[in-house]
Amino acid sequence: DILSFTFLYSVVSAALFPFGIPAFLYWVLYLYNVPRMARDKRRQAIIASLISTYKRQVSASELEHLAAYFGGSKPDASEASMRKFEKRCTRLFRRMDTDGSGSLSPAELSNQLLQLGLADVDIPTLEKIFAKYDGDGGGELELEEFKPMMMDLLSHTALFDGLEKWHQIGENVEQLKVLYCHDWLRIQENSELMRKKFMEERKHAEVIRMDEGLQMERESAIAKVMEAQMMSKPLLRKKVLFMADGLLSSGVVAINAQSWDLSGGKEEQLALLHVGFLFKNYEVS
């Protein structure tokens, strides 16, 4: 009997040991919310990368610098707010219009940005931006063309400051909608691989019919905006996270490995203090 009990005990122990110990250790980590904190760190890193990519795609660094110099935020619909915005635009425009011609050239804006401390200004980038708002095609912006540019610029910069936490964005429907509806396949200057892939896809689309392809893109974009408008906040949050994982897998955005640096607050500090020997040397990726 003793031999049979010992044999059975040994067999059961040998079978359970490879699974029981890891299960126990995971239970300890779960008790201190380590898996959830790891997920939060990864989400935060992805969201930070999304916001950084979004800001880089919708606005050049030159205009970001200009927005910081302009200060303030996007005006609301009130008459007083719009009047204040227009006064500030007029004041800034006249300050940058150094030759007093009544129009602003890329060179004048470049000189102003250099005076404000921007180390390097790309004139071709400014010319492309000017072309978007230059209604008469003269290559320079008049005051009434300058105002819409500043309005768009403040809209982009006011939406994200780059310091957002995931739990804040998760509650901000407007930010979630912008991230969900943004065209993430725009060509990125710092990603040659993505640029080639994007251009190859464009060429294939042109073989079918460029006009048809553009129309489908427009319809798809409109449908996505309408879809976002109809979503509940929890569903929109899930969609953004799912989309973010896809963008990370395809290389559109990238994140660095996250360390346990107490950014999770008291909860992370408590976990590191009591069971940190189990996980502190591992990074979250």
C-alpha positions as CSV (number, residue, x, y, z in Angstrom):
1,D,0.0,0.0,0.0
2,I,2.8,2.4,0.9
3,L,4.6,1.7,-2.3
4,S,1.5,2.1,-4.3
5,F,0.7,5.4,-2.5
6,T,4.2,6.7,-3.0
7,F,4.1,5.7,-6.7
8,L,0.8,7.4,-7.2
9,Y,1.9,10.5,-5.3
10,S,5.1,10.7,-7.4
11,V,3.2,10.3,-10.7
12,V,0.6,13.0,-9.7
13,S,3.4,15.4,-8.5
14,A,5.4,14.9,-11.7
15,A,2.3,15.6,-13.8
16,L,1.2,18.6,-11.9
17,F,4.6,20.3,-11.2
18,P,5.2,21.7,-14.8
19,F,1.7,23.2,-14.7
20,G,1.0,23.9,-11.1
21,I,4.0,26.1,-10.3
22,P,3.5,28.4,-13.4
23,A,-0.2,28.5,-12.6
24,F,0.5,29.5,-9.0
25,L,3.0,32.2,-10.1
26,Y,0.5,33.6,-12.6
27,W,-2.2,33.6,-9.9
28,V,0.2,35.7,-7.7
29,L,0.8,38.1,-10.6
30,Y,-2.9,38.3,-11.4
31,L,-3.5,39.1,-7.7
32,Y,-1.3,42.2,-8.0
33,N,-2.9,43.1,-11.4
34,V,0.4,42.7,-13.3
35,P,-1.1,41.3,-16.5
36,R,-3.6,44.2,-16.7
37,M,-0.8,46.8,-16.0
38,A,1.2,45.2,-18.8
39,R,-1.7,45.5,-21.2
40,D,-2.2,49.2,-20.1
41,K,1.5,49.9,-20.8
42,R,1.3,48.4,-24.2
43,R,-1.9,50.3,-25.0
44,Q,-0.4,53.5,-23.8
45,A,2.7,53.0,-26.0
46,I,0.5,52.2,-29.1
47,I,-1.8,55.2,-28.5
48,A,1.2,57.5,-28.1
49,S,2.7,56.2,-31.4
50,L,-0.7,56.7,-33.1
51,I,-1.0,60.3,-31.9
52,S,2.6,61.1,-32.9
53,T,2.0,59.6,-36.4
54,Y,-1.3,61.5,-36.7
55,K,0.3,64.8,-35.8
56,R,3.2,64.2,-38.2
57,Q,0.9,63.3,-41.1
58,V,-1.7,66.1,-40.7
59,S,0.8,68.9,-40.0
60,A,4.4,69.7,-40.7
61,S,6.7,70.6,-37.9
62,E,7.0,74.1,-39.2
63,L,3.3,74.7,-38.7
64,E,3.4,73.0,-35.3
65,H,6.0,75.6,-34.3
66,L,3.8,78.4,-35.7
67,A,0.8,77.1,-33.8
68,A,2.8,77.1,-30.5
69,Y,3.9,80.7,-31.3
70,F,0.3,81.7,-32.1
71,G,-0.9,80.2,-28.8
72,G,-4.4,79.7,-27.6
73,S,-6.9,77.1,-29.0
74,K,-9.4,76.7,-31.8
75,P,-12.1,79.3,-31.4
76,D,-15.6,78.2,-30.7
77,A,-18.7,79.2,-32.7
78,S,-19.4,82.3,-30.6
79,E,-19.0,85.7,-32.3
80,A,-16.7,87.0,-29.6
81,S,-14.3,84.0,-29.9
82,M,-14.2,84.3,-33.7
83,R,-13.6,88.1,-33.5
84,K,-10.7,87.5,-31.1
85,F,-9.2,84.8,-33.4
86,E,-9.4,87.1,-36.5
87,K,-7.7,89.9,-34.6
88,R,-4.8,87.6,-33.5
89,C,-4.5,86.3,-37.1
90,T,-4.3,89.8,-38.5
91,R,-1.7,90.8,-35.9
92,L,0.4,87.7,-36.7
93,F,0.0,88.1,-40.4
94,R,1.2,91.7,-40.4
95,R,4.1,90.9,-38.2
96,M,5.3,88.2,-40.7
97,D,4.5,90.3,-43.8
98,T,7.9,92.1,-43.5
99,D,7.7,93.7,-47.0
100,G,4.2,95.1,-46.4
101,S,2.9,93.6,-49.6
102,G,-0.3,92.4,-48.1
103,S,0.6,88.8,-48.9
104,L,2.8,86.2,-47.1
105,S,5.4,84.2,-49.0
106,P,7.0,80.9,-47.9
107,A,10.3,82.8,-47.5
108,E,8.8,85.3,-45.1
109,L,7.2,82.6,-43.0
110,S,10.5,80.7,-43.1
111,N,12.5,83.7,-41.8
112,Q,9.9,84.2,-39.0
113,L,10.2,80.6,-37.9
114,L,14.0,80.8,-37.9
115,Q,13.7,83.9,-35.7
116,L,11.4,81.9,-33.3
117,G,14.1,79.3,-32.9
118,L,13.2,76.5,-35.4
119,A,16.6,75.1,-36.4
120,D,15.7,74.0,-39.9
121,V,12.9,75.1,-42.2
122,D,12.0,73.1,-45.3
123,I,10.9,75.7,-48.0
124,P,9.4,73.0,-50.3
125,T,7.2,71.8,-47.5
126,L,6.0,75.3,-46.8
127,E,5.3,75.8,-50.6
128,K,3.1,72.6,-50.6
129,I,1.2,73.9,-47.5
130,F,0.7,77.3,-49.1
131,A,-0.6,75.7,-52.3
132,K,-3.4,74.1,-50.3
133,Y,-4.8,77.4,-49.2
134,D,-3.6,79.7,-52.0
135,G,-6.9,80.3,-53.9
136,D,-5.5,82.4,-56.7
137,G,-2.4,80.3,-57.3
138,G,0.0,83.1,-56.8
139,G,2.2,81.2,-54.5
140,E,1.6,83.6,-51.5
141,L,-1.1,83.8,-48.9
142,E,-3.3,86.8,-48.4
143,L,-4.9,87.5,-45.0
144,E,-8.2,85.8,-45.9
145,E,-6.3,82.7,-47.0
146,F,-4.1,82.8,-44.0
147,K,-7.0,82.6,-41.6
148,P,-8.3,79.1,-42.8
149,M,-4.8,77.7,-42.5
150,M,-4.5,78.9,-38.9
151,M,-8.0,77.5,-38.2
152,D,-7.1,74.1,-39.5
153,L,-3.7,74.2,-37.7
154,L,-5.3,75.0,-34.4
155,S,-7.9,72.3,-34.9
156,H,-5.2,69.7,-35.3
157,T,-2.9,70.9,-32.5
158,A,-5.7,71.5,-30.0
159,L,-7.1,67.9,-30.5
160,F,-3.9,66.2,-29.2
161,D,-1.1,67.5,-27.1
162,G,0.9,64.3,-27.3
163,L,0.8,63.7,-23.5
164,E,-2.6,61.9,-23.4
165,K,-3.0,58.8,-21.4
166,W,-5.0,55.8,-22.8
167,H,-7.7,56.1,-20.1
168,Q,-8.3,59.8,-21.1
169,I,-8.6,59.0,-24.8
170,G,-10.8,56.1,-24.0
171,E,-13.3,58.5,-22.6
172,N,-12.9,61.2,-25.3
173,V,-15.3,60.3,-28.2
174,E,-14.0,63.1,-30.4
175,Q,-10.4,61.8,-30.2
176,L,-11.4,58.2,-30.7
177,K,-13.3,59.2,-33.8
178,V,-10.4,61.1,-35.3
179,L,-8.0,58.1,-34.7
180,Y,-10.5,55.6,-36.1
181,C,-11.3,57.6,-39.2
182,H,-7.8,58.9,-40.1
183,D,-6.2,57.7,-43.3
184,W,-3.2,55.9,-41.8
185,L,-1.9,54.7,-45.2
186,R,-0.7,58.2,-46.2
187,I,2.9,58.2,-47.4
188,Q,5.3,58.8,-44.5
189,E,8.6,60.5,-45.4
190,N,10.5,58.6,-42.7
191,S,9.4,55.2,-43.9
192,E,10.8,54.2,-47.3
193,L,9.3,50.7,-47.1
194,M,5.8,51.9,-46.5
195,R,6.2,54.5,-49.3
196,K,7.1,51.7,-51.8
197,K,4.3,49.5,-50.6
198,F,1.8,52.4,-50.8
199,M,3.0,53.3,-54.4
200,E,2.7,49.7,-55.5
201,E,-0.8,49.5,-54.3
202,R,-1.6,52.8,-56.0
203,K,-0.2,51.4,-59.3
204,H,-2.4,48.3,-59.1
205,A,-5.4,50.6,-58.4
206,E,-4.5,52.7,-61.5
207,V,-4.5,49.6,-63.7
208,I,-8.2,49.1,-62.8
209,R,-9.2,52.7,-63.1
210,M,-7.9,55.6,-61.1
211,D,-11.1,57.6,-61.1
212,E,-13.0,54.6,-59.9
213,G,-10.4,53.9,-57.2
214,L,-10.6,57.5,-55.9
215,Q,-14.3,57.4,-55.8
216,M,-14.3,54.2,-53.8
217,E,-11.7,55.7,-51.4
218,R,-14.0,58.7,-50.9
219,E,-17.0,56.5,-50.3
220,S,-15.1,54.3,-47.9
221,A,-13.9,57.3,-45.9
222,I,-17.4,58.7,-45.7
223,A,-18.8,55.3,-44.7
224,K,-16.2,55.1,-42.0
225,V,-17.1,58.5,-40.6
226,M,-20.8,57.6,-40.6
227,E,-19.9,54.3,-38.9
228,A,-18.0,56.1,-36.2
229,Q,-20.9,58.4,-35.6
230,M,-23.2,55.5,-34.9
231,M,-20.9,53.6,-32.6
232,S,-21.1,53.6,-28.8
233,K,-18.1,54.7,-26.8
234,P,-17.1,51.1,-25.7
235,L,-17.4,49.8,-29.2
236,L,-15.4,52.7,-30.7
237,R,-12.7,52.1,-28.0
238,K,-12.5,48.4,-29.0
239,K,-12.3,49.3,-32.7
240,V,-9.5,51.8,-32.1
241,L,-7.5,49.2,-30.2
242,F,-8.1,46.5,-32.8
243,M,-7.1,49.0,-35.6
244,A,-4.0,50.0,-33.6
245,D,-2.8,46.4,-33.3
246,G,-3.2,46.0,-37.1
247,L,-1.2,49.1,-37.7
248,L,1.5,47.9,-35.4
249,S,1.6,44.5,-37.2
250,S,1.9,46.2,-40.6
251,G,4.6,48.6,-39.5
252,V,2.7,51.8,-39.9
253,V,3.3,52.6,-36.3
254,A,6.0,51.2,-34.0
255,I,6.5,51.1,-30.2
256,N,9.6,50.6,-28.0
257,A,9.7,47.9,-25.3
258,Q,8.2,49.2,-22.1
259,S,9.9,48.8,-18.8
260,W,8.5,48.7,-15.3
261,D,9.3,52.3,-14.4
262,L,6.6,53.1,-11.9
263,S,4.6,55.0,-14.5
264,G,1.6,52.9,-13.3
265,G,1.6,54.8,-10.0
266,K,1.0,53.2,-6.6
267,E,-0.4,50.0,-8.0
268,E,2.8,49.3,-9.9
269,Q,4.9,50.4,-7.0
270,L,3.1,47.9,-4.7
271,A,3.5,45.1,-7.2
272,L,7.2,45.7,-7.7
273,L,7.7,45.8,-3.9
274,H,6.0,42.5,-3.2
275,V,6.4,40.3,-6.3
276,G,8.7,42.4,-8.5
277,F,11.3,39.6,-8.6
278,L,8.9,37.7,-10.8
279,F,8.5,40.3,-13.6
280,K,10.6,43.5,-13.2
281,N,13.4,42.2,-15.5
282,Y,11.0,41.6,-18.3
283,E,9.9,44.3,-20.7
284,V,6.4,44.8,-22.2
285,S,6.3,44.8,-26.0
